[in-house]
C-alpha cells in the first residue's frame, strides 16, 4: 500500500486542530484543500478515516491507526536527526519540556545550564504548567517530556521515572502548629488555607483527601503561583500544602516549617518524568532527561525528608 505522508499531514493537523477550517487557518490554505487532501488519502487507503457529516473532526479506528503511524514516523525522523546530530557534532536543534512550577529552583537551573553548555547549538523551550495541561502537551507532541505530580493514568502516557514526595502543611515558623511533627486533616481544614487551583493535581489530591475524611476544603486564597502561596504562609496569613522542596530555601532559612499531614493520600504522592508512549529519544534528549532524573528528582526527595 502506498501512503502519502504529505496528505497524512493534513489529516493530522485537522485532527489536532479539531476541524478542517482550523487546520486550513493554521496551514494558510483553503478549507476545501484540506478536505480534498483527506478525501484523496481515504481513496488511497480504501477506508474512511474521519466520521463524515460532523463539524468537528472525529477519527475512525482506521484514522487513529493512520495518525499513530504518522506520529511514529515523525518520532523516527526526530531520532534520526538526533543521531545525525551526534555524528556530525553540529549539535543543533530544539528541545521542548514542560515542568511544574514547584520544580523551579537551583537544581533545575544548574541542570539546564550544563545542558546548554554541552549543546550550545540547541535551543530550549521550558513550559511551566500544571500536570493536566502537561498531559495534553505530551499527547499532542508539543513537548518532548514533562516533570509533574501524580498524573491521572492515560494509556498513551508513560512514566520513565518516578519518586515519592509527600505533601506537607507549610506554615510560618511562628504558627502555633509549626513545632508539631504531624497534624490531622481535621486540623488542617480548620485553618485558613492558601492552595493551588482545582486544575492542579496537588489540589485535586488535597480535595480527595478531605472528602475521604468527610471534610470540605475552603481556601481563603487560591492561586496558580507557588510563590504567592509561599508568600501567604510567610506572612502567616494561611497554611499552604506543597512538597517541601517547593519552598526549600524558606525552610532552610527557618522562615517556614513543614508539618506532615496524617492521611495516606498525601503521603504517597509521586513525581513523574512523563513522555508519550513509544516516543524514542535521540541522545541529547535522553541525556537531559537522565540529568533531570539524577539531579532534580533526588534533590526533591532529600528536601522533603529534612
Backbone as a ProteinNet text record, in pm:
[ID]
protein_1_A
[PRIMARY]
XXXXXXXXXXXXXXXXXXXXXXXXXXXXXXXXXXXXXXXXXXXXXXXXXXXXXXXXXXXXXXXXXXXXXXXXXXXXXXXXXXXXXXXXXXXXXXXXXXXXXXXXXXXXXXXXXXXXXXXXXXXXXXXXXXXXXXXXXXXXXXXXXXXXXXXXXXXXXXXXXXXXXXXXXXXXXXXXXXXXXXXXXXXXXXXXXXXXXXXXXXXXXXXXXXXXXXXXXXXXXXXXXXXXXXXXXXXXXXXXXXXXXXXXXXXXXXXXXXXXXXXXXXXXXXXXXXXXXXXXXXXXXXXXXXXXXXXXXXXXXXXXXX
[TERTIARY]
84.1	0	88.1	57.3	131.4	61.5	136	79.9	149.1	70.4	121.8	133	257.4	276.7	232.1	243.1	201.1	51.2	-28.4	-173.1	-204.6	-127.7	-149.5	-126.6	-33.7	-7.3	-133.1	-210.8	-335.8	-434.8	-444.8	-532.7	-489.1	-359.3	-303.9	-337.9	-317.3	-344.3	-493.9	-578.5	-722.8	-766	-710	-742.3	-693	-569.9	-513	-583.5	-624.3	-690.3	-837.8	-897	-1037.4	-1132.4	-1087	-1174.1	-1089.3	-1148.3	-1076.2	-1052.6	-1147.6	-1130.1	-1013.8	-1004.5	-893.9	-760.9	-758.4	-635.8	-599.2	-700.6	-675.7	-616	-667	-611.7	-466.4	-437.7	-301.5	-207.5	-254.8	-171.6	-176.2	-264.5	-279.3	-320.8	-421.5	-478.4	-630	-701.6	-847.7	-895.6	-1006	-1060.4	-1089.3	-1128.8	-1157.7	-1033.7	-916.1	-790.9	-763.2	-789.7	-771.6	-867.7	-993.7	-1095.2	-1057.9	-1008.3	-973.1	-855.6	-756.2	-640.2	-679.8	-769	-813.2	-896.1	-980.4	-1061.3	-973.2	-868.3	-776.4	-700.6	-668	-599.9	-690.9	-818.9	-914.7	-927	-923.4	-930.6	-807.7	-691.1	-566.6	-566.1	-612	-608.1	-724.9	-837.3	-950.5	-1047.6	-1047.5	-1140.7	-1158.9	-1276	-1294.9	-1199.1	-1146.6	-1054.4	-1117.7	-1222.9	-1296.2	-1444.8	-1518.3	-1663.3	-1725	-1770.5	-1820.6	-1956.3	-1984.5	-2110.5	-2105	-1986.6	-1972.1	-1887.1	-1919.3	-1844.1	-1703.1	-1692.3	-1560.4	-1504.8	-1372.7	-1308.3	-1314.4	-1366.8	-1367.4	-1312.5	-1202.2	-1135.4	-1206.9	-1205.8	-1246.8	-1131	-1151	-1041.2	-926	-960	-856.1	-782.7	-858.7	-796.1	-697.7	-736.3	-643.7	-517.3	-533.2	-418	-323.9	-382.1	-300.1	-227	-296.1	-231.8	-118.8	-141.2	-35.1	86.2	60.8	170.6	247.2	173.4	236.4	321.6	267.7	342	465.9	452.5	569.9	675.5	631.1	725.6	795.9	718.4	778.9	879.1	842.8	935.4	1061.2	1045.2	1161.2	1251.6	1191.9	1272	1346.3	1279.4	1342.7	1461.2	1442.3	1550.6	1667.4	1636.4	1741.1	1815.9	1741.6	1805.9	1901.1	1855.5	1941	2067.6	2053.6	2170.2	2266.5	2210.1	2294.8	2359.6	2286.3	2341.1	2466.1	2457.1	2572.9	2689.1	2656.8	2761.9	2832.3	2753.6	2811.6	2872	2836.4	2877.1	2831.3	2736.2	2682	2603.9	2534.9	2465.5	2371.6	2284.9	2183.3	2046.3	1946.4	1811	1732.4	1621.8	1534.7	1476.9	1471.2	1416.2	1304.3	1191.2	1077.1	1038	1035	994.3	889.3	811.4	712.6	744.8	720.7	759.4	667.9	639.5	558.9	637.7	567.2	635.3	714.1	666.3	733.4	874.2	911.1	1044.8	1143.8	1093.8	1183.5	1276.4	1403.8	1499.9	1640	1737.5	1878.5	1907.7	1843.3	1872.9	1835.2	1717.6	1675.9	1763.7	1789.1	1867.8	2008.1	2069.7	2203.9	2201.7	2095.9	2083.5	2070.4	1987.4	1968.7	2095.2	2164.8	2291.1	2391.8	2406.3	2502.8	2464.2	2333.5	2287.7	2316.4	2288.1	2310.1	2458.4	2541.3	2686.7	2733.9	2679.9	2720.7	2663.2	2543.9	2477.2	2443.5	2545.1	2527.2	2445.8	2437.5	2361.3	2215.4	2172.7	2033.3	1956.8	1844.6	1757.2	1662	1609.8	1533.7	1406.8	1294.2	1168.1	1123.5	1100.5	1054.1	918.2	813.2	677.3	648.4	620.5	584	432.4	382.5	238.9	194.8	63.5	10	12.4	-3.4	8.4	-100.7	-221.8	-330.4	-296	-249.6	-210.9	-88.1	2.8	122.5	85.8	-15.2	-59.6	-104.9	-179.7	-226	-108.6	-11.4	105.9	183.6	191.6	261	185	53.2	-27.8	-24.2	-11.6	-10.2	131.5	230.6	370.9	417.2	359.1	402.8	529.3	553	676.1	732.4	862.6	927.9	902.3	912.3	879.4	842.6	787.3	745.7	777	781.6	801.6	686.2	603	484.2	441.9	338.8	289.4	176.1	186.3	78	-25.8	13.3	-82.1	-190.7	-306.1	-411.5	-361.9	-390	-342.3	-399.8	-312.3	-354.9	-277.9	-346.5	-278.2	-165.3	-166.8	-64	47.4	41.9	145.8	213.5	346.7	421.4	511.8	540.7	633.4	770.2	868.6	1003.6	1080.3	1029.2	1091.4	992.4	990.2	904.5	972.7	932.5	986.2	875.4	872.6	769.8	806	711.7	731.7	602.8	599.8	476	442.2	312.2	267.3	268.4	312.8	328.9	248.7	209.5	149.1	261.9	263.4	370.5	317.2	388.3	338.4	453.4	419.9	516.6	568	694.8	753.8	693.1	625.2	559.8	419.4	371.9	237.4	232.5	118.3	104.4	124.6	109.2	124.8	261.9	348.1	472	570.8	558.9	653.4	601.3	483.6	426.5	497.5	508.3	562.7	457.9	330.2	223.2	94.4	-0.9	-132.5	-236.1	-361.7	-468.5	-531.7	-609.8	-683.3	-784.7	-844.2	-939.3	-871.3	-751.3	-677.8	-640	-600.9	-563.8	-683.6	-798.7	-916.4	-971.4	-936.7	-983.4	-902.3	-790.1	-702.7	-733	-703	-708	-605.8	-648.4	-562.8	-541.2	-420.8	-385.6	-342.3	-418.9	-397.6	-394.9	-338.8	-342.1	-486.6	-509	-642.4	-685.5	-815.2	-868.1	-817.1	-751.9	-696.1	-563.2	-504.2	-373.9	-391	-304.4	-315.1	-293.8	-205.8	-185	-318.2	-390.2	-518.4	-620.3	-625.7	-720	-696.7	-569.3	-538.9	-576.6	-558	-599.3	-750.8	-823.7	-970.3	-1015.9	-951.2	-987.1	-962	-849	-817.8	-920.6	-963.1	-1063.8	-1197	-1241	-1367.5	-1364.4	-1251.1	-1238.4	-1245.1	-1218.7	-1228.1	-1356.2	-1450.8	-1576.9	-1563.8	-1463.4	-1435.9	-1449.8	-1448	-1458.4	-1343.5	-1279.4	-1172.1	-1231.1	-1202.2	-1248.7	-1132.7	-1042.2	-924.7	-963	-888.1	-909.2	-833.5	-731.6	-656.5	-638.1	-668.5	-644.1	-557.9	-452.1	-361.3	-291.1	-246.6	-162.9	-15.6	15.6	154.5	199.5	298.5	354.5	421.5	482.9	547.4	446	325.3	222.2	173.6	156.2	114	217.3	345	452.2	450	418.9	412.1	300.6	188	79.6	123	199.3	249.9	354.5	443	545	481.7	372.1	302.5	213.9	210.9	128.6	-20.3	-59.5	-199.3	-272.9	-197.4	-260.7	-155.9	-203.2	-119.6	-137.3	-29.6	-42.1	0.8	-26.5	8.4	88.6	214.2	307	409.2	483.1	601.8	705.4	779.9	875.5	979.4	1017.3	1123	1079.6	947.1	899	932.7	956.3	992	1119.6	1212.6	1332.3	1415.4	1424.9	1504.3	1444.6	1312.7	1245.6	1251.7	1248.6	1263.3	1404.9	1503	1643.2	1676	1611.5	1639	1562.1	1472	1395.4	1274.1	1236.7	1119.2	989.5	995.5	878.9	907	800.2	809.2	721.1	759.3	682	635.6	505.1	446.4	375.3	400.4	338.3	187.9	112.3	-33.9	-72.5	-151	-182.3	-294.3	-262.9	-358	-280.1	-311.9	-231.1	-221.4	-331.9	-329.6	-220.6	-190.9	-92.9	48.1	60.6	193.2	249.4	167.4	212.2	194.4	237.4	231.9	359.1	342.7	457.7	487.8	616.4	665.9	709.2	666.3	694.1	767.4	858.1	912.9	833.4	751.5	649.3	685.6	644.2	662.3	548.5	525.7	425.3	477.1	387.8	423.1	484.8	589.5	660.2	739.5	747.8	832	977.2	1059.5	1201.4	1279.7	1376	1454.3	1587.9	1625.9	1763.5	1858.4	1987.9	2086.3	2079.3	2065.5	2069.2	1946.1	1829	1709.8	1722.6	1775.5	1796.4	1890.9	1993	2089.2	2024.2	1941.9	1874.7	1777.4	1698.3	1604.2	1677.2	1791.8	1868.2	1926.5	1972.2	2027.3	1918	1798.8	1687.9	1652.7	1651.6	1624.4	1725.8	1852.8	1959.2	1972	1951.3	1982.9	1861.2	1751.8	1636.1	1546.8	1507.5	1415	1477.1	1601.8	1661.2	1672.1	1697.9	1704.6	1570.2	1463.3	1329.2	1307.9	1351.5	1334.1	1411.9	1536.8	1617.9	1559.6	1502.5	1441.9	1320.3	1242.8	1119.4	1146.6	1266.3	1298.9	1365	1387.2	1454	1360.9
-119.1	0	124.9	217.6	342.6	447.1	502.9	601.6	734.9	839.4	973	1049.6	1064.3	1132	1277.5	1339.3	1478.7	1491.5	1398.8	1402.1	1366.5	1274.4	1240.4	1362.2	1447.6	1569.8	1656.3	1662.7	1738.8	1675.4	1543.7	1473.8	1499.7	1493.3	1514.5	1654.2	1756.2	1893.1	1915.6	1853.9	1866.4	1801.8	1684.1	1614.3	1694.4	1745.4	1818.7	1952.3	2017.5	2148	2135.1	2019.8	1997.2	2014.2	2077.7	2097.1	2126.6	2107.3	2137	2286.6	2367.5	2512.1	2558.4	2505.6	2544.7	2500.6	2379.6	2331.5	2418.4	2460.1	2545.7	2678.9	2735.3	2861.1	2842.3	2729.2	2701.6	2683.6	2613.2	2583.4	2694.3	2793.1	2907.6	2863.3	2777.2	2731.9	2731.5	2704	2699	2571	2576.6	2454.7	2345.2	2384.8	2284.3	2204.4	2267.1	2196.2	2088.9	2122.2	2022.8	1907	1937.6	1834.6	1745.2	1807.3	1730.9	1636.8	1685.1	1600.8	1480.9	1503.5	1392.5	1293.6	1344.7	1256.2	1170.6	1231.5	1155.6	1050.5	1086.2	990.1	871.3	897.1	789	698.7	758.5	679.3	590.8	646.7	569.5	452.6	478.4	374.7	277.9	328.5	241.2	227.9	324.3	317.3	456.9	489.9	622.1	642.3	762.7	797.1	892.1	961.8	1050.5	1017.8	1054.4	1036	1155.4	1135.7	1244.2	1293.6	1421.3	1480.9	1549.9	1552	1618.1	1743.6	1849	1973.1	1955.4	1890.1	1865.7	1733.8	1727.8	1607.4	1496.1	1381.7	1262.8	1147.3	1090.6	985.9	851.9	775.2	634.6	554.5	426.1	342.2	343.7	341.2	347.2	480.6	588.4	720	726.2	666.4	662.1	583.8	474.4	393.8	473.8	551.9	633.2	742.2	805.8	908.8	848.3	728.9	661.9	634.6	590.1	567.5	696.9	804.6	932.8	982.9	972.2	1020.3	935.2	803.2	716	750.7	781.9	818.9	950.5	1047.4	1174.9	1157.8	1071.4	1044	976.3	884.1	818.7	917.3	1013.8	1117.3	1201.7	1231	1307.9	1230.9	1101.1	1018.5	1015.9	1002.2	1002.9	1135.7	1245.9	1376.6	1386.1	1331.8	1333.5	1252	1135.2	1051.5	1118.4	1178.2	1250.1	1371.4	1430.9	1542.7	1501	1385.1	1335.9	1302.9	1243.6	1204.3	1326.9	1425.1	1542.9	1640	1623.4	1713.1	1856.3	1872.3	2006.5	2048.8	1952	1972	2093.7	2091	2194.8	2129.9	2206.8	2154.2	2227.4	2167.3	2232.2	2127.9	2162.4	2075.5	2149.8	2081.5	2140.6	2050	2105.5	2028.4	2107.8	2037	2100	2060.5	2152.7	2126.2	2203.7	2147.1	2216.8	2327	2432.2	2546.5	2506.3	2404.2	2363.9	2313.1	2281.1	2230.4	2340.3	2463.5	2573.3	2598.9	2601.6	2621.8	2586.8	2595.1	2575.2	2442.9	2332.9	2203.2	2204.1	2258.8	2266.9	2363.7	2481.7	2582.2	2529.5	2461.4	2406.8	2299.4	2217.1	2111.8	2171.8	2274.2	2338.5	2411.1	2474.4	2542.2	2444	2329.4	2229.2	2176	2152.3	2101.6	2202.5	2328.8	2431.8	2455.5	2433.9	2441.7	2327.3	2207.6	2090.4	2093.1	2152.9	2156.7	2302.5	2379.5	2523.9	2557.2	2464.3	2490.3	2453.2	2398.7	2354.9	2460.3	2504.6	2598	2520.4	2589.4	2522	2600.4	2528.6	2587.2	2512.8	2586.4	2527.4	2586.9	2504.1	2548	2513.9	2616	2595.4	2585	2468.3	2443.8	2340.4	2317.8	2215.5	2079.5	1973.5	1838.4	1806.8	1860.1	1834.1	1886.8	2010.1	2067.7	1996.3	1956.4	1884.6	1756.5	1684.7	1562.9	1592.7	1701.9	1738.3	1772.7	1847	1883.2	1759.2	1659.7	1535.5	1458.3	1449.7	1374.9	1437.9	1569.2	1639.2	1663.2	1603.8	1618.2	1763.1	1844.1	1982.2	1992.1	1893.1	1886.6	1745.5	1733.9	1603	1520.2	1585.8	1516.4	1620.3	1573.7	1664.2	1606.5	1693.4	1652	1709.3	1620.5	1667.7	1574.5	1616	1544	1448.6	1326.7	1228.7	1242.2	1221.5	1240.2	1132.7	1169.5	1070.7	971.8	844.6	741.5	762.4	748	757.8	653.1	577.6	467.8	513.2	640.4	687.5	766.1	774.5	844.4	744.4	744.1	653.5	734.3	676.3	736	671	750.6	697.8	691.9	763.5	761.3	821.4	771.9	830.6	827.6	920.4	927.7	972.7	919.5	954.8	1084.3	1178.7	1306.7	1341	1332	1362.7	1511.5	1542.2	1680.2	1716.5	1837.4	1882	2009.2	2029.7	2156.5	2256.4	2363.7	2463.1	2587	2630.9	2742.6	2825.4	2945.2	3031.2	2963.5	2983.2	2917.9	2968.4	3082.8	3135.4	3078.8	3001.8	2944.6	2846.2	2837.8	2752.4	2604.3	2562.7	2421.5	2390.2	2490.7	2472.9	2375.9	2354.1	2263.9	2120.7	2098.3	1963.4	1876.1	1746.7	1652.5	1618.6	1622.4	1591.1	1656.3	1661.9	1715.4	1636.7	1641.4	1566.4	1650.9	1586	1659.1	1753.2	1711	1797.7	1926.8	1913.3	2032.6	2120.7	2057.2	2133.9	2212.4	2145.3	2210.1	2320	2317.9	2421.6	2550.2	2544.8	2660.6	2736.7	2867.8	2939.1	2876.9	2847	2776.4	2858.2	2848.6	2905.5	2788.8	2761.8	2639.3	2666	2568.8	2572.1	2561.5	2602.1	2594.5	2451.7	2429	2292.9	2217.5	2284.3	2214.4	2146.6	2177.7	2123.4	1992	1894.2	1763.3	1772.7	1863.1	1878.3	1913.1	2008.5	2049.5	1936.2	1866.5	1757.1	1650.1	1623.3	1522	1570.4	1700.2	1755.4	1746.1	1782.2	1773.4	1629.6	1533.9	1393	1346.4	1389.3	1350.5	1407.9	1531.3	1593	1518.3	1489.2	1418.3	1281.3	1211.8	1078.8	1084.3	1202.9	1220.6	1293.8	1306.5	1372.4	1521.3	1583.8	1726	1803.2	1935.7	2023.2	2123.3	2141.3	2238.6	2371.4	2480.1	2613.9	2712.1	2717.9	2805.3	2953.3	3031.2	3176.3	3241.4	3171	3217.3	3100.5	3122.4	3022.6	3086.4	3016	3073	2962.3	2994.5	2901.3	2929.9	3020.3	3058.3	3003.3	2915.8	2864.1	2975.8	3070.8	3183.2	3261.9	3282.3	3354.8	3273.9	3144.1	3060	3062.9	3055.9	3063.2	3198.6	3304.1	3438.3	3445.6	3380.3	3377.7	3308.2	3201.7	3131.2	3215.6	3280.6	3365.9	3479.8	3533.2	3642.5	3592.6	3460.2	3396.2	3426.1	3440.1	3460.9	3329.9	3226.4	3098.7	2989.2	2864.6	2746.4	2703.1	2662.6	2606	2459.6	2386.3	2243.8	2222	2183	2167.5	2060.8	2008.8	1930.6	2022.7	1973.2	2058.4	2119.1	2046.8	2100.4	2225.5	2250.1	2369.9	2497.2	2484.3	2600.4	2570.3	2497.8	2452.6	2567.8	2678.2	2791.9	2851	2866	2923.9	2829.2	2699.1	2602.5	2605.9	2613.9	2615.3	2740.9	2852.8	2978.6	2990.5	2895.9	2899.1	2989	3038.5	3124.3	3044	2922	2836.2	2701.9	2634	2498.1	2405.9	2278.7	2177.5	2072.5	2049.9	1955	1845.6	1719.7	1606.6	1604.6	1561.3	1552.8	1405.4	1371.2	1231.1	1178.4	1159.3	1095.7	1026.5	901.2	824.5	887.6	951.4	1007.3	1111.2	1186.8	1294.7	1248.8	1125.8	1071.1	987.5	958	871.6	941	1066.9	1144.4	1115.4	1091.1	1061.2	1176.7	1202.5	1291.3	1202.6	1237.7	1154.4	1232.9	1164.1	1214.3	1144.5	1221.4	1167.2	1186.5	1090.2	1100.6	1025.8	1058.5	983.8	842.6	745.6	606.4	590.2	510.4	477.1	593.7	704.2	813	782.1	773.5	743.2	873.2	878.2	998.6	988.5	1091.7	1097.4	1118.5	1106.7	1104	1227.9	1346.7	1467.9	1477.9	1428.7	1428.4	1328.8	1212.4	1110.7	1162.9	1236.5	1290.2	1393.1	1482.9	1583.2	1517.1	1421	1351.3	1279.8	1219.2	1146	1241.5	1358.5	1455.1	1509.7	1531.4	1575.2	1465.1	1341.8	1229.4	1223	1238.4	1222.1	1342	1461.7	1581.3	1652.9	1653	1728.6	1647.4	1527.9	1449.4	1399.9	1351.2	1315	1433.3	1554.6	1670.5	1699.8	1670.6	1688.9	1595.5	1472.5	1374.1	1414.7	1457.2	1491.5	1613.1	1708.2	1825	1784.7	1689.4	1651.8	1576.7	1526.9	1449.3	1533.9	1660.6	1744.1	1777.7
0	0	0	-88.2	-96.4	-9.8	85.2	177.6	153.4	136.1	110	241.6	291.7	420	415.2	297.9	285.6	313.1	259.8	284.6	430.4	485.3	626.5	714.4	673.8	750	758.9	648.7	650.6	748.2	747.8	841.6	985.5	1007.8	1142.2	1193.2	1110.3	1152.9	1174.4	1090.3	1108.7	1240	1268.6	1394.5	1514.3	1505.5	1617.6	1639.8	1530.5	1541.8	1575.1	1543.6	1575.5	1459.8	1351.3	1235.5	1112.7	995.7	871.7	856.5	902.4	892.6	979.2	1102.5	1191	1132.4	1072.7	1009.6	889.8	813.9	697.5	740.1	849.6	900.9	942.1	1007.4	1051.9	933.7	829.5	713.2	607.5	632.2	541.7	400.9	396.7	270.3	284.8	176.1	180.5	249.5	324.3	386.8	285	164	61.4	24.7	33.7	3.7	108	234.1	341.8	319.7	292.9	270.9	152.1	45.2	-74.1	-47.8	25.6	55.5	141.9	238.6	324.6	244	155.5	70.8	-19.5	-76.3	-161.4	-80.4	43.8	130.8	160.2	186.3	210.9	87.8	-29.9	-153.2	-166.9	-137.4	-146.6	-49	72.6	176.2	161.6	108.7	83.6	197.6	289.2	401.8	459.6	517.5	578.9	696.8	706.4	814.4	915.2	874.3	964.6	954.2	1057.9	1057.6	986.7	865.9	782.3	832	800.3	840.9	975.1	1037.9	1166.9	1148.9	1225.9	1215.8	1270.7	1384.1	1443	1391	1380.9	1330.3	1434.4	1394.2	1478.2	1395.4	1440.2	1363.6	1377.7	1269.2	1275.9	1334	1357.9	1405.8	1305.5	1175.5	1072.3	1078	1104.4	1115.7	1230.7	1345.2	1459.1	1422.2	1349.8	1310	1219.8	1127.9	1038.1	1116.7	1211.4	1294.2	1376.6	1433.8	1510.2	1422.4	1298.7	1204.2	1178.1	1154.6	1121.6	1237.5	1359.6	1476.8	1501.4	1481.8	1497.2	1392.9	1271.1	1165.6	1199.3	1250.7	1288.2	1402.2	1496.7	1606.6	1554.8	1459.4	1399.9	1329	1258.4	1192.6	1294.5	1406.3	1512.4	1571.1	1589.5	1640.3	1542.5	1413.2	1311	1312.2	1322.3	1327.2	1446.5	1560.9	1678.5	1659.5	1597	1570.9	1473.1	1368.4	1272.5	1338	1432.3	1507.3	1583.5	1648.7	1722.7	1628.8	1514.6	1420.5	1363.9	1326	1262.1	1362.2	1492.2	1601	1577.1	1486	1466.9	1591.5	1655.8	1782.9	1776.9	1677.1	1665.9	1673.2	1707.6	1715.7	1821.2	1864.9	1961.9	2056.8	2183.5	2287.5	2358	2378.5	2448.8	2564.4	2684.4	2801.3	2879.2	2960.2	3048.2	3191.3	3282.8	3421.3	3515	3629.1	3728.4	3795.4	3838.1	3899.8	4023.2	4093.3	4216	4196.7	4072.1	4044.9	4009.4	3996.3	3964	4083	4057.6	4164.1	4118.3	4206.7	4169.6	4098.9	4142.7	4080.9	3933.2	3901.2	3761	3683.5	3742.1	3670.6	3638.7	3734.9	3711.4	3602.6	3603.6	3502.3	3362.4	3349.6	3219.8	3175.6	3270.7	3237.2	3179.7	3244.7	3197.4	3060.4	3041.2	2911.6	2801.4	2826.9	2725.1	2699.4	2800.5	2778.6	2688.7	2712.7	2634.1	2493.4	2477.3	2346.7	2313	2290.6	2271.7	2147.2	2051.7	1930.6	1941	2055.6	2073.4	2151	2095.2	2165.6	2256.2	2356.2	2462	2491.7	2499.2	2544.6	2669.8	2777.9	2903.7	2935.1	2933.3	2965.6	3111	3192	3332.2	3338.8	3378.6	3368.4	3471.2	3477.4	3567.5	3497.6	3575.6	3521.8	3420.6	3440.1	3345.8	3207.2	3199.4	3069.9	3014.8	3103.7	3061	2987.3	3035.4	2969.5	2826.8	2809.7	2675.3	2585	2637.8	2558.2	2514.7	2601.7	2567.8	2460.3	2475.7	2380.1	2241.8	2236.4	2108.5	2056.9	2124.7	2085.1	2083.6	2172.5	2185.7	2270	2355	2434.2	2426.2	2447.3	2440.4	2566.8	2683.2	2807.6	2911.9	3023.6	3129.8	3266.5	3366.6	3505.2	3585.8	3642	3712	3823.1	3895.2	4012.1	3976.4	4018.4	4028.5	3916.8	3791.7	3681.7	3681.6	3625.2	3602.3	3497	3516.2	3423.6	3284.1	3182.9	3043.8	2964	2876.6	2805.8	2714.1	2671.5	2579	2648.4	2782.4	2858.4	2951.5	2949.6	3036.7	3129.1	3243.2	3338	3319.1	3279.8	3261.1	3392.6	3492.6	3625.3	3724	3846.1	3947.3	4082.5	4169.8	4305	4398.6	4519.1	4616.9	4687.4	4688.8	4757.1	4831.5	4964.7	5037.2	5031.9	5036.9	5050.8	5198.9	5227.8	5366.3	5390.2	5515	5554.7	5576.4	5498.2	5502.6	5573.1	5677.5	5758.2	5813.7	5858.8	5924.8	6052	6080.6	6198.4	6329.5	6325.6	6446.2	6464.3	6366.7	6377	6493.7	6558.6	6678	6647.9	6520.4	6485.1	6425.1	6414.1	6338.6	6403	6533.4	6600.7	6609.8	6557.6	6558	6454.9	6481.7	6383.8	6277.3	6317.8	6223.3	6269.2	6173.1	6204.9	6126.4	6172.2	6106.7	5995.6	5909	5806.5	5871.1	5984.4	6054.3	6099.8	6154.1	6197.8	6079.6	5969.4	5850.7	5798	5784.5	5727.4	5818	5945.2	6038.6	6025.9	5955.3	5940.4	5811.1	5806	5677.7	5582.3	5459.3	5365	5238.3	5184.7	5054.4	4966.2	4859.6	4782.7	4632.7	4559.9	4414.5	4366.5	4240.6	4183.7	4156.4	4130.7	4116.3	3994	3898	3781.3	3812	3925.7	3961.1	4036.6	4003.3	4066.9	4217.4	4263.3	4407.1	4474.7	4418.6	4477.6	4469.4	4357.7	4342.9	4448.9	4480	4580.9	4721	4746.6	4875.7	4890.7	4784.3	4787.7	4811.2	4742.3	4758.9	4902.1	4959.2	5097.5	5194.3	5170.7	5257.2	5246.6	5124.5	5104.1	5170.2	5157.2	5218.5	5370.4	5426	5571.3	5611.3	5516.4	5545.9	5568.1	5504.5	5525.7	5395.5	5408.1	5291.8	5294	5176.9	5163.3	5116.8	5191.5	5153	5170	5072.1	5086.6	5087.1	5162.9	5163.6	5047.6	4995.6	4879.9	4784.3	4657.1	4552.8	4445.2	4404.3	4304.3	4227.5	4104.7	4029.7	4050.9	4145.2	4172.9	4307.2	4304.5	4429	4507.7	4437	4504.7	4587.9	4533	4607.8	4727.3	4709.2	4820.9	4932.7	4894.4	4995.1	5065.6	4989.8	5048.8	5152.9	5127.7	5225.4	5354.2	5338.8	5457.3	5529.7	5455.1	5516.7	5596.4	5544.6	5613.1	5726.1	5745.4	5848.2	5828.1	5701.5	5668.7	5644.9	5609.3	5577.7	5578.8	5587.7	5567.5	5422.6	5359.1	5226.1	5229.6	5125	5117.2	4989.3	5006.8	4895.5	4931.2	4832.2	4865.1	4928.7	5022.9	5093.9	5000.2	4894	4808	4732.9	4722	4653.2	4729.4	4860.8	4943.2	5021.8	4958.8	5029.8	5084.9	5009.6	5056.6	5183.5	5187.1	5304.7	5424.6	5398.4	5508	5563.5	5473.3	5516.6	5597.2	5561.6	5632.2	5763	5790.4	5914	5910	5791	5779.5	5778.2	5723.1	5714.2	5779.8	5819.9	5874.1	5790.3	5782.2	5710.4	5809.7	5815.4	5910	5829.8	5866.2	5798.4	5822.8	5721.6	5731.4	5741.6	5842.9	5871.8	5781.5	5655.7	5564	5453.7	5423.8	5327.7	5189.2	5141.7	5006	4988.7	5092.7	5081.8	5116.7	5164.3	5195.2	5081	4980.7	4871.1	4736.2	4730.6	4607.1	4527	4398.5	4313.5	4218.9	4203.7	4099	3982.4	3861.3	3744.7	3636.7	3567.4	3442.1	3332.7	3261.4	3171.9	3024.8	2942.4	2797.3	2729	2602.5	2527	2500.5	2510.7	2487.3	2347.8	2341.7	2216.9	2159.1	2231.1	2182.2	2215.1	2112.4	2130.9	2135.7	2227.9	2247.8	2176.4	2097.7	2049.6	2167.9	2143.5	2252.7	2341.3	2280.3	2362.3	2452.5	2404.6	2488.7	2602.7	2572.3	2676.3	2784	2741.2	2837.7	2928.7	2870.8	2952.9	3049.8	3001.6	3088.9	3201.9	3169.5	3270.3	3374.5	3331.1	3425	3517.5	3463.3	3548.4	3648	3600.2	3690.5	3803.6	3770.4	3869.9	3963.4	3908.5	3985.2	4040.1	3965.2	4009.7	4102	4060.2	4142	4272.3	4272.8	4401.8	4495.8	4441.6	4528.7	4591.9	4516.3	4571.2	4689.1	4674.2	4781.7	4906.2	4888.1	5004.6	5076.8	5000.2	5064.8	5145	5092.7	5161.5	5290.4	5307.4	5426.7	5534	5505.5	5604.2	5720
[MASK]
++++++++++++++++++++++++++++++++++++++++++++++++++++++++++++++++++++++++++++++++++++++++++++++++++++++++++++++++++++++++++++++++++++++++++++++++++++++++++++++++++++++++++++++++++++++++++++++++++++++++++++++++++++++++++++++++++++++++++++++++++++++++++++++++++++++++++++++++++++++++++++++++++++++++++++++++++

